Amino acid sequence: MTTPNDRAHPKPKTKPWTRPNPKPRAAREPLTDAQKDRARQRADEAGRRYPNLVDNMWASSHLAKDGSLKT
């Protein structure tokens, strides 16, 4: 029987702000207004005044362009 910990992704050894960006500059896209709103909402729920890098990374990887969750 597998537990959720067995399926977890390995933890990176460095912090996200010190790692190089995995996408080339031409492949990067800015967050849409809907993604920015969800990142701001997530920061507000965590008690932060504005979204940090982790909130923005979450929004870009877990949300579609219209702000809905990716499937």
Contacts in CASP RR format, 6 or more apart in sequence:
PFRMAT RR
TARGET T0000
AUTHOR 0000-0000-0000
METHOD contacts of the structure
MODEL  1
MTTPNDRAHPKPKTKPWTRPNPKPRAAREPLTDAQKDRARQRADEAGRRY
PNLVDNMWASSHLAKDGSLKT
12 19 0 8 1.000
16 53 0 8 1.000
16 54 0 8 1.000
16 57 0 8 1.000
17 53 0 8 1.000
21 28 0 8 1.000
31 39 0 8 1.000
31 56 0 8 1.000
31 59 0 8 1.000
31 60 0 8 1.000
32 65 0 8 1.000
32 66 0 8 1.000
32 67 0 8 1.000
34 63 0 8 1.000
34 65 0 8 1.000
34 66 0 8 1.000
34 67 0 8 1.000
35 59 0 8 1.000
35 60 0 8 1.000
35 63 0 8 1.000
35 65 0 8 1.000
35 67 0 8 1.000
36 51 0 8 1.000
36 59 0 8 1.000
37 67 0 8 1.000
38 59 0 8 1.000
38 63 0 8 1.000
38 67 0 8 1.000
39 51 0 8 1.000
39 55 0 8 1.000
39 56 0 8 1.000
39 58 0 8 1.000
39 59 0 8 1.000
40 50 0 8 1.000
40 51 0 8 1.000
40 55 0 8 1.000
42 51 0 8 1.000
42 55 0 8 1.000
42 58 0 8 1.000
42 59 0 8 1.000
43 49 0 8 1.000
43 50 0 8 1.000
43 51 0 8 1.000
43 52 0 8 1.000
43 55 0 8 1.000
46 55 0 8 1.000
48 55 0 8 1.000
51 59 0 8 1.000
61 70 0 8 1.000
62 69 0 8 1.000
62 70 0 8 1.000
63 69 0 8 1.000
63 70 0 8 1.000
64 70 0 8 1.000
END
